Amino acid sequence: METISHTFPTRGDDAVPPADPILASSLIDDDDLDDLIDRVYNSAIKDRKEKKEHLIGTGAKSVDEALFGGLESGRVVEISGEAGAGVREVYTTLLVTSLLQNPDSTAAVLDTTGNFDVLRLYTLLIARLSHQPQDILSALCEAVGAESDSKAEDVAAKVLDRVKIMRVFDFEGVVEAVGEVREGLEGGGSGKVIKGKEEALGEERVGVGERKEASKRTFVPDSEDEDEDEEEEMLFEIKAKHGLASQGRDTDAVSVPEPGHADTPEQSKKSKSSTLKFILIDNLAHVFGPLSKTDMNKATSLTSTLLSTLAHLTHSHSLYTLLVTPTTPPPATRAASPTRGALLHRAHATGPDQAEAIPQPSIFSSNKIGAGMPGLNGLMGLYSDIRVLISRIPRRKVDARIYYDEKIDKARKRRVEMVGVLEVVGDRWGGRTGGWGVFAEGRDGIVDVK
């Protein structure tokens, strides 16, 4: 029998050299590489230009740079700030930009406090139109249905007609107003969110019980007709209450057109003809607060469903949605827990009563503004795409020395010159987080600080 032997190279023998590496650049020639780079680069420029056309800015260079040119459509933006910091001036300016940049569009304002300043909106419209070139002003006149030689005041009045202001007094009013907005956008809907499985089964059980009761009553003598009517009214009330409660119970519900109406030609036509482009809610905390005091779990559930509906409408219809929430006063330091205090004692050799600092939303260490309303602040972080914080800080170094000196009386501090600061404290997609800009409030809106 013939034996076949194999000899493998050892360390002492000459090893077989490895294959030469193949560079990736050798797999594609220069022409193909140039073509690929050209297509990718030009596509990126085109996408950037298209996005820039849909941005709404404030006109203040510093602020717009912090926002990368402005806010794009299809984003839920939370604007929080302290009273008198310029929040209203900022969102009114953005509303004016949206109305003039989209001449055929409309806006919906949900006012929970009754403080929306229509006169200020009209003033800013006139100021912006007065600085427009004649050809752009003529195009706006044609878009709003005004005469070509109309004055800025007349055009502003026409533009103002495209703003729908809905005064709401409680959380239920906000839900109804958002339902009207949704019905106008998607058509055929009733403004209600889709219920979860448990709620649907619950209503089905009520319906089955009602049908069984009805079949029973066919054999009841006529003498009990009054009792029958009372029972029917009670069943109707129970079903109605159950339906209202189920709207806010399912936090995972997504607001989409109701089944059976989503693909109808009438709805598609109505959705395409909708002119709504801008939604403003000022402010959400005003209606969330009273509800959270009675039942925090219910308030959180209902608010989560509402924000989910707004996010769906914003993303589906490329809207500019601004949600205004106030910030809380500067929080006092809180005493640490015994466990936390013991850890601090070991680490820093301090007593167990050492105060623990609460994280602040502002990037400026001197800005001790509060984070916002407990409960609502966490929900806004889940559903908002961009989070903006607006506050006021001293303009100059000498102003800061006076303002932050605890020994100086408040009367002197009131004379300190302040400027508004807009900070991007969160951005889900655009990478703006950490950007900030300063502005001053002028007669014609917010302006750059000179």
NUKEMAR-860427 format. One record per residue: y, x, z of N, C-alpha, C, O, CB in turn; residue in one letter. Coordinates in steps of 0.05 Angstrom, whole numbers, plus 5000, padded with zeros to 4 digits. Each point is the difference from the previous one (the first is absolute). Glycine has a CB too. Layout:
BEGIN
YXZYXZYXZYXZYXZA
...
end
This chain:
BEGIN
497650175000502449835000502550185000500250185016497349455009M
504350314957502350174997502149925020500649775005498550284946E
502050155062502049965021502850074989500450214988496249895048T
505249714968502850044991501750055024500149845019499349864941I
501950525040501750085022503050004992500650064977495750225042S
505449644999502949994995501350205019499350025024500549504961H
502150625005501450195016502949915003501449964981495750425003T
503849575041502749915006501750235008499150185014499149375000F
504250464978501850225007500650015030500449795012501650194942P
497950245057500750045029502750145002501350054980493849975032T
505650035012502650135004500150284988502050104992498649635050R
497150394958499950274989500150004970500950194987496549955052G
501649644948500049984971502749914990501849925015493349984986D
505350134973502549904987500049704999498349884986502050544986D
501549445042500149715001501249904974501750134987498849875063A
498749764943501049874976502949915005500549865020494949984966V
506550244998502849935006500549704996498749874983502750585002P
500349435032500649714997501549944975501350184988498849785062P
499849794942501449924976503050015005501049955022495249754965A
505250374992503050015002501149725005499149814987501050594982D
501849575048501249745005501649904976501150154985499249965064P
499649634948501549874977502549875012499949835017495850084957I
506550185016502649895009500449724988499349954977502650525028L
499449365011500549724990501950014976499849824983499550005064A
502450374953501950014977498750064974501149944979502350225053S
494249964969498550064975498649754988499250014977500250465039S
500449325000498749764991501849814984499149814988497950235051L
505650024961501949834986502050194986501050195012498549425021I
501150334942501850184986502949935007500649815013496150234949D
505150135029502849975007501349754989501649875014498750624986D
498949424976501149764989499349755016501749835006498150384949D
497649785053499249775016501350005028500849795010494850214966D
504850245035501350025026502949924999501049865018495850514994L
504649714967502849934997500249704996501949875011499150574969D
497249445004500149714996499549855026501349805005497150274948D
499750025063499449875025502450015019500749805012494450324982L
506150125009502350035017502349824991501449885016497250594995I
501849524963502249854989499649705006501949865007498750484957D
497049565032499549725005500349935029501249795007495650204954R
502250175057500249955029502950015009500949835015494550364992V
506050014984502850045008501849774990501649895015497750614985Y
500449434975501649794989499349735012501849835005498550424953N
497249715049499249755013501249985027500949795008494850214967S
504450225040501250005027503049944998501149865017495550474999A
504749794964502949954996500549714994501949875010498850604974I
497649414998500349734992499649815024501549815004496950304950K
499549955063499649835023502350025020500849805012494350274982D
506050175009502250045018502549854990501549885016496750574997R
502349554961502249854989499749705003501949865007498850514960K
496849535029499549725003500449915029501149795005495750234957E
502350155057500449935028503050015007500949835016494650364995K
506050004978502850025006501549754991502049935012497750574984K
499449384982501449764990499749775020501749825000497550344953E
498749845063499549785019500950075028499449855019496850014953H
505250365032500950075027502749865006501749974982496050475014L
502649475029502649905009501050185021498750065020500049464969I
503850575007501250195019502449885014500649774997497850604974G
502849805045502349915016502750094989502149895007494950115033T
502950204943502550114990501050245016501750154991499449404992G
497950485041500650245017498150224993497649975003504249745034A
499250514953498350224989498150105021497650054994506150074975K
497249935055498350115021497749825007497750095003506250155015S
496649504983497949805007498149974977497550005004505749765025V
497850234946498249974977498250254996497849974991505649734988D
497750535028498350244999497749995020497850084994506250184990E
496649635039497849975020497949804991497750025008505650095028A
497649704948498149804989498950074973498849844987503749825038L
497950594967499150104974501149834977498649934981497250235040F
506849774981501349844979500249715006501649874988496750454980G
500249585051500249725007497249895007498150155002505949804969G
495949795033497649865007498749884975501449864984500450045062L
495750154950498649894976499049725006499649925024499150544962E
500849384993498949745004497150015008498750204997504549624969S
495849965045497349995009499550135026497850095006500949904948G
503450045063499850135026501149825022502149884996498250584981R
498349535045501049865024501550215017498850205008497349464991V
506450305005501750195014500949885027501249795001500450404954V
497949965066501049925026502650155006500050254998495349655018E
506849964990502550125007500649935030500549775006501250204946I
498250235065500549955028502550165008500650214988494549725021S
506249975011502450145009501449865023499449775005501250414949G
501249965059501449895022502449834990500850034977497950365052E
502349434988502249834992502550164994500750195014497449455015A
503150294948502550144992499550274987501950154996500349625040G
495350304958499550264988500350004969499950214988497049885050A
503449684950500349984972497649894986499750034975503250355028G
495349485011497649894988500849784980498950004977498450105064V
504449724967500949794982501450114975499649894978500849805061R
501150514965501550124977498050124980500449984976503650115053E
493950034981498050134983498449794984499850024976499950365056V
499349414982498349814985501749824982499149914980497650105058Y
505949954969501749854982500650164975500149884978501949885062T
498450494963500450184977497650004982500349994975502850295052T
494549744984497650004984499649734986499149994978498850345054L
502949454981499849744988501949984976499349894979499549915065L
503650304959502050014978498950164976500249914977503650045056V
495050284973498950164979497849864985499850014975501350405051T
497249454989497849864987501049774982499049964978498150155061S
504949744970501149784985501350094974499849874980500849885063L
500950484959501450094976498250164981500450014976503850005052L
493850124984498250164983498049824986499050084978501550315053Q
498949384980498249814987501649744997499849825016496050395005N
505749764957501949784997498649725000501349805007501650514968P
494649685017498649754999498549935025498649805001501050274950D
500650105069498449975024501449835021502449954999495550494992S
500549475029501049855023499150155025498450184999501649384975T
501250355048499350125026499649785021501349794998501350634990A
495749635031499549815022500650145026499050225006497449544968A
505450125042500850115026499149815021500849775001503250474979V
494349865038499049845023501650095025499550225010495849724970L
506649905028501850075022499149865025500249765003503650304965D
495350105052499049885025502250005022499649865020495950304968T
506649985008502150025020502649854993501649955017496550494995T
502249494962502449874992502450194996502249914998496249695025G
501050664975502150204998500250124973501550204996497949895052N
499249814932500250114973502849954990500949774999494150164992F
506350285000502949994992500249964970499850194985501550115054D
499049454953500249934972502750114989500150094977497049505029V
505050395010502650104991499950304994501250094981501049555046L
496450514990499750294995498550054975500650184984499549905065R
497849764946498550034975501749954976499950144980495949725044L
505949934977501849944978502150224996500650074978498849445032Y
501550605012502050224998498850254987501250134983501049705058T
495350244967498750234988499449954970500150194984497949935061L
501349644948499649944972502550044983499950124979496649555034L
505750234998502650044986500750294997500850104979500749465038I
498150595005500750294999498250154980501050174986500449805062A
496149964951498250144982500649924971500050174982496449845053R
504249734960500649914973502750124990500450044976497049545033L
504550465009502650104992499850294990501750094984500449615050S
495850444974499750284991498150034976499450224991501549925056H
498149634943498250014977501650024974502149894998494549845028Q
502350434955501350004973500049734987498449825008500250664987P
503249484987500449734988497549914985499349765000505550334996Q
493850094991497649924985497849915019498649804994502650524969D
498549815059497949925020500849735013498449835004500450655004I
503849494997501049755012499649774981499449785008504050485019L
497049794947499649794980497149924998499349764998504650414976S
494350035028497149945000499349835025498349824998500850604976A
502049655048499549845025501049724997498849815009501450615018L
502249554961501149734996498149834983499649775006505050424997C
494349934976498149864983497549925015498949794996503050454964E
497249955057497549955015500349785021498149845004500750644989A
503549505020500449805021501249744989500449815015500150565018V
500149624941501149764989502949975003501049775000494750035008G
505850424995502949985002501350084974498750114982501050005067A
502949834949501550074976500250314997500150145021502549424982E
497650544973500050294996502550135012499950235007497449704951S
504949915044502550125011500449915029502350005009499650004944D
496049935060500249915028500850235018499450234995497249414997S
504850295029500850205020497650075018498049855001506749984998K
495650385016497950095018499449795021497749975008503650514984A
500849385017499549795021498349784989498349905015506150215006E
496149814954498449784989497150084995498249855005505949984973D
495550425013497350104995498550025027497749945002503850314957V
499949855062498850025026499149735011498049985013504850434996A
498849394986499349735009497549904986498349875012506550034997A
495050164965497649934985497550155010497949885003505050034957K
497550345046497750165011499249905027497750005007503950404968V
500449515041499449905027498349754999498549945018505850254997L
495949664963498449764997497050064998498349835003505549954975D
495550475016497250084997498850095026497750095001503250044952R
500649855069499050085027499349745015501849845006501050594994V
494749545007499149775015499850075029498350175008499249654952K
504250075057500050065029498649785015500849764998503550494997I
493649825019498449815015500450055030499250215010497449754953M
504749865051500450035029497649905015499349764998505750194996R
493750235020497649935015500550055030501650185007495449934953V
501749735057500650015028497750105017500450085023502749554970F
494550364997497750095015497950124981500450024976500549635060D
496950444976497950134984498849804979499450084978499750235061F
500649444969498949814982501849964976499149974977498749805061E
504950244966501849994978499850234981500249974976502849785053G
496550494982499650244983497549964983500050074976502350225058V
495549614978497549964985500549804977499050044978498350065064V
504149684964500549804979501750114978499649954976500149695059E
502350524972501850124980498450204982500450004976503549955055A
494450214981498350184984498149844983499450094978501050275058V
498749424974498349824984501449904975498949984978498649895063G
505150064962501649914977500350224980499949964976502549715053E
498150574981500350234983497450054984500150054976503350165056V
494449784982497450054987499449794979499050064979499450165063R
502349534965499549784981501750044974499049954978499949745060E
503650404966501650054977499150234983500350004975503449825050G
495150384987499050244986497349944986499750074976502750225057L
495849594981497349974990499549734988498249964984500350375049E
503149474976499749734988497549865008497850125002504950044961G
497549585042497649845006499050045028498249855008500750174945G
502050185062499050055027501649835019502249904994496450564994G
500349505035501349855021501450175021501149895019495449774974S
503550605002501450185018498350075024501050135019503149674967G
493350135014498250075022498350234993499350044976500749495039K
499250625005498250234995497249895000499449795011503850535010V
495049834966497249934999498850035028500450205013499249934939I
498949675057498950015026497550165001498750044979503449525031K
497150535014497550145004497749814999500349764999502150595027G
495249774976497549844998499849815024499249774997498650604978K
502949725049499849845024501849754998499149785007499750635020E
503749634964501849784998499049804978500249765004503650545011E
495249814963499049824979497649845010499949764995501750564970A
496649815049497749855011500949805021498949785001498250624991L
505049675024500949825020501249754987499449785009501550605021G
500749654949501149774986497849844987500149754998504150504994E
493749894998497849864987498649825021499249784994500350594972E
500149745058498749855021501749755007498949785004498950645014R
504849624984501849775005499749794979499949765006503350545018V
496749804950499749814978497449855001499949764995503050534978G
494949855034497449875001500049805023498949784997498950634984V
503349675042500149825023501649754993499349785009500250615022G
502749654954501649774993498549814981500349765003503850535002E
494449834976498449834982497949855015499549764995501450564968R
497749825056498049865016501249775016498849795002498550645000K
505049635010501349795016500849774983499949775008501850575023E
499249724944500849784982497649834993500249764999503450534983A
494149845013497649844993499149835024498949784996499750584971S
501849745057499349855024501849755002499049785006499550645017K
504049624971501949785004499649774981501049785005502250555011R
495249714963499549774982498449795013499949774991500350544971T
498549755061498449805014501449905026498849845015497150384966F
506549895024501449915025501349734995501149954979499850535034V
499049345006501349744997503050024996501250205007495249605021P
504750004960502950004994501750015025502350074998496749674961D
499950185064501650005025500950285008501850025017495849564997S
501150624976500750285008501650144979500050255000495849765027E
505549854956501650134979502350175011500550214990498449404980D
502350305052502250155012499150265010501250214996501149375016E
495450425003498950255010499250194977500450245002497949525038D
500850124938499250174977502450144988499950234993496449454997E
506050175008502450134990501050225017500850214991500449364988D
498650395048500950215018498250254998501150225000500649435031E
495750314965498250234998500550154974499950254999496749515028E
504050094951500650134975502550175002500250224990497749404985E
504250285039502450155004499550255016501150214994501649375004E
495650405023499450235016498550214984500650245002499249475038M
498350214943498650194983501950144981499750244995496149475009L
506150134985501850124981501850215014500550214989499549374985F
500950365051501650195015498450255006501150224998501649415021E
494850344989498450245007499650174975500250255002497449495034I
501950144942499550154975502650144992499950234991496649454994K
505850195018502550124992500650245018500850214990500949354993A
497950415043500650225018498150234995500850235001500849455033K
495950264960498050214995500850154975499750254999496749485023H
504650134957500850134976502350195004500150214988498349404986G
503650305043502350175005499250255016501050224994501949385005L
495450365020499150245016498450194984500250245005499849485035A
498550184941498350184985501550184980499050204991497449475013S
506150254991501650164981500650285012500050204986502149394996Q
498250425045500750265012497850135014500450225012504149614992G
493150064996497950115016498550234986499150185013500449385008R
500450434953498450204986501950224990501549964981495149695004D
503450575029501850224993499250154975501650154989499449895059T
496549924943499150144977500449834975499250084978497550165050D
504549524974500349834977502050124981502050135009496949475018A
500650374948501850114979501249774985498649814992498650615004V
505449595001501449784986499750034970501250174988502149805050S
495049864951499549994972500249714991499849825017497350604984V
503249534973500149724991497549855008497850125001505050024961P
497549615045497749845009497949974978500749994977502449775055E
494450234976497949964980500449754984500749795011496150465019P
502749774945500449774983502749984987500449854981496449925048G
505150394982502750004988500850284990502150024987499149625044H
497250564974500950274993500250054971501850154991496150005051A
500349734942499950074972500949784982499650004975496750305035D
505049495001500949784983502450094983501650175009496849505025T
501850234942502350084983502749935012501950154996495249794964P
503049845055502649925011500950215021502450075001496449454991E
499350575024500750205021500950264987501950135008494949665024Q
501750304947500750254987502849994988501550195001493649894989S
505549694998502649974988502250005022502150124996495949614967K
501550145059501949995022500450275013502250085007496749455001K
498950624994500150265012501750194983501650165010493949775012S
504050054951501550184982503049934999501650174997494249894976K
504849685031502849914998501550045026502449955001496249734964S
500150405056501350045026502050234998499350214989496749615035S
506350144987502150204998500550145027501850175002500349574961T
496450195057500450125026499450305000497850084990501149485031L
502950604989499650295000500550135027499250225005502149784947K
500149865066500850125025499649805023500849774998502750514978F
495149825045499649845024501150155024499550245004496349554977I
505850075035501250125024499449825024500649764999503050474974L
495349875048499649865025501650145022499450225007495949614979I
506750035025501750115021500249805023501249794996501550494970D
496249775057498150225004497449885011500049785011503750554997N
494249814989497349905007499649995030498549835010499850354947L
502950015057499650015029501249765015499249935021500850574976A
502049384990501449775013498149765003500449845019503950324961H
493849815002498149785002497350095012498549845010503749954951V
497350475038497550115012500250015031498149955014501150324944F
503249795052500450025029499249765016498450025018505250294972G
497649455004499249765015497149934999498849915019505849934973P
494250214984497149944997498350195016498049925012502949904943L
499950435046498450205015500249975030498250085014502550234948S
501449575048500349955029498049805010499150015023505750114974K
494549684986498149805008497250084996498249955016505249714973T
496050474988497350084993500150244981500549964976497749565031D
501550725004500250244983497850014979500550084977501650165062M
495549684968497850014981500549824976499550074977497350045060N
504249654969500649814979502350104982499949984976498549645053K
503650494984502350114985499150234982500950014977502249855060A
495250314973499150224984498349914976500350104978499750195063T
498349514964498349904979501649864978499650054976496849895057S
505549894975501749864980501750194985500449984975499649625054L
501250604985501750194986498450174981501050074978502149945062T
494550074968498350164982499449854974500150124979497950105061S
501449524963499549844976502549984982499850014976496649735049T
505950214988502549984985500650264985500749994976501049685057L
498150564981500650254987498050064978500750124979501250055063L
495649754961498050044979500749844975499750104978496849985057S
504549684969500949834978502350134986500150014975498349585049T
503650504991502450134988499250254985501050054978501849765058L
495450354975499150244986498649944974500550134980499150105064A
498849564956498649924976501949914978499850084977496249795050H
506049964981502049914980501650234990500650014976499649555047L
500650624994501650234992498650174980501150084980501149915064T
495350084962498550184982499249864974500050134979498350115062H
501149504960499049864977502349944980499650004976496849805051S
506050154983502249914983502350214999502249944990496649595021H
500750714999501950224998502749925012502150014986495650164973S
502349745065502449915014501250225017498750205007499649334993L
504250445006501350175021500149835025501449805002501450464964Y
495649815054499849855025501050165023499050225006497149534976T
506050155031501350145022499649835025500849775002502650454968L
495449915051499549875025501750145021499750245005495649624982L
506650005025501950125019498949955029499449775007504550164961V
495950285047499249985028502050175017500750224992494449714995T
505749975036501950155017498450215016497749965006505549654996P
498250605006498850195018500749935029502049865005498350504959T
498249745054500549955028502050205011500350214988495149595018T
505850145017501850205012498550265008497549995001505449645017P
498550584986498750255008498249965024501049925021502850354960P
493649795017498249945023500350205022500550244995496349564973P
503050115056500050185023497350135003498049894992505549825032A
496650534986497450145003498349865020501049895020501250554969T
495249565007498249865017498450205017499650234992500149394974R
499550295057498450175017497250024990498849814990503950065049A
496250374962497350054990497949885018500549975024501150444954A
496149525011497849895016498950235018500550234995498449434969S
499650265058498950215017498350214986500350245005499849435031P
498250244945498450194985501750184983499650245000496649435000T
505750204986501850164983501650195017500650234992499649394974R
500750285057501650175018498550245010501150215003501449395010G
494950364993498450225009499750224979500150245006497449455024A
502150214945499850204978502650154996500050244996496649464982L
505650165024502650134997500550205024501250214996500649394979L
497250325048500350185023498550264997501050215007499649385022H
497050384960498450254995501350174978500050245002495849525013R
505250114965500950154976502850125005500650224991496749484980A
504450155043502850095002500950045029502350065005498649704953H
497350215061500650045028502349825009501950095014496550384983A
501549284995502149815008498749775015497549985001505350144959T
498849715052499049795017498749784983500549994975502950115058G
495049724979498749784985502049794990499249844984496850245043P
506449924983502049804991501750104977502149894995498049945052D
499050384940501650104978500249794978498049874993500550605017Q
503949504979500449794979498850094974500150234992504149635031A
494749944963498750054975501849894977500649775000494850225021E
505450184961501849924979498549824980497750054992505050375013A
498649374986498949824980500850104972502450064996497849545036I
498050424949500750104974502149834986499949755002495550434994P
506549944991502249864987499650004970498850194989504349955048Q
497749654950499649984971501850194984499450084978499249455028P
503850535005501950174985499250295000498750105019504949584994S
497150454965499450294998502150175015499650245004498149684952I
504549955053502050145014499549975030499749785011503750144952F
496450315051499349995028502249875017499449895021498050524972S
505049594998502249885015500249704996501449865015501150574981S
496149474984500049714995497849865016497750014993504150074960N
499049805069498149885019499649714994499549845019501950495016K
498649594941499749724992497149925006498150164997505549884968I
496049705042497349905006498449964975501149994978500749795063G
495650194963498249984977499949724988499549984976497850375045A
503349444994499949734989498649825019499150085022501050104932G
499649575038498849805017497050055003498650044980504849635006M
495650345039497150045003498449784987500849775001500150475042P
496949834945498349814986500849984971498250044982501249715060G
503150204952500949984972500150274987499550034976503149565036L
498250625003500350264989497450114988500050124979503649975055N
494149864980497450094990499249854975498950124982499849995064G
501949634952499349854976501650094976499050014978499949605051L
503750454975501650094978499050254988500150054976503849735045M
495050404996498850244990497649964983499450164982502350065057G
496949564965497649944984500649894973498650064980499049855062L
504549924956500549864975502450104984500349934977497749685045Y
503750554990502450104985499250254985498550175010504649635024S
498050234942499650244984502050225006499450244999498749474965D
504350215042502250195007501349905025500749765003500150364948I
499750065068501349935025502650175003499950244999495649645023R
506749984981502650125001501349955027499949775009500650184940V
500650255062501549975026502950074995500750204989495149925038L
505949704983502950044997501350015028499549825016500549944939I
501650445049501350035026502750144996500850064978494749985046S
505950004998502650124999500050255018499050005022503249554969R
499050664998500250255015502850114997501449934981493750175013I
505850075024502750114998500350174974498150134991502349885059P
502049984939500450134974500350305003498850154985503449434998R
499450515036500650285002498950115027499149855017505050104955R
495950315030499050135024501649925025498949955021499450444951K
504349605024501849925023499449715008500249935023503350404962V
496049504995499349725006497449995016499749845018502750014940D
495750325034497449995014500350105029498749895018499050204939A
504050105048500450105027501249785018499249975023501550494959R
501149395007501249785016498049775003499749895022504850244961I
494149814996498249765000497650045019499249815014502250094939Y
497550345048497750055016500650115028498150055016499450034942Y
505049945049500750105027500049765019501749814997501150574983D
495549625039499749775019502449985018500449795012494750264986E
506550165005502250005018502549864988501849935015496450495006K
501849554953502349884986499749705001497949894995502750524975I
501749455035499849715001499649874973500450134979502649895061D
496149734960499349864976502449944982499849994976496349815048K
506250164988502449954985500750234981500849954977500949765060A
497950534972500550234983497850034979500650094977501950145060R
495149704970497850024981500349814976499050054979498050105059K
504349624967500449814979501850114977499849904978499649735056R
502250564973501850124979498750224984501250114982502649785048R
493750174976498550204985499349904972499249774997498950415047V
502349984937499449924972497050024995498850215004505849954981E
494249625006497249994996499449964970501749894985497649925061M
498350264945499149964973497249875001498650045020504250354962V
496549474997497449884999498050214989500650164982501449385012G
495550445016497950184991497649834992499149835016502550545014V
497449674946497649864991497750204999500250214986502649464987L
495150285042497750185001497649854989499549765006502450495034E
496549884944497449894991497950105020499250234999502249774951V
497749825067498050075021497249954991498150075014505349835020V
496249984943497349954990500149924970501749844992496950025054G
499650254939499849944971497050034992498950225001505949934990D
494049625002497250004994499350144974497950134998501749455027R
502250414955499350104974501950214989499150194986498949385006W
504650425015502050164986500550275012501450164987500549435000G
497250475036500550275012502850035010501050235001495549954970G
504949615036502850025009500250065029502250065010499149634954R
496550295051500150035029501550255009499450224990496349525013T
506250235015501550235010502750024986501750155010494150085001G
504649644967502650014986502149845015499449805013498250264944G
504950035041502249865013502650044985500350204986497449855058W
504149774959502650024988502149865017499349835017498650184938G
504650075042502249895017501849844982500250044976499650355056V
501549414980501849834985502149895018499850015025496549864944F
505850035019502249875015500449724987499449964977502850495035A
498749375004500549734991502949984989501950045015494749775018E
503650124941502649984988500649714993498449825005501250644978G
502649505005500949734992498249894979499549764999505250365013R
494350054970498349914978497150065004498450024981505550054989D
495349965055497250065006499750275013501950135009496749584953G
498950395039499550265012500850224981499549974975496849845053I
504850404982501050224984499150275012499050005023505049734962V
496250485000499350275010502150095021502349924999495550194957D
501250045063501850125020501350254989498650184991498549645046V
505550194962501450224988501050195022501250214994500249504968K
end
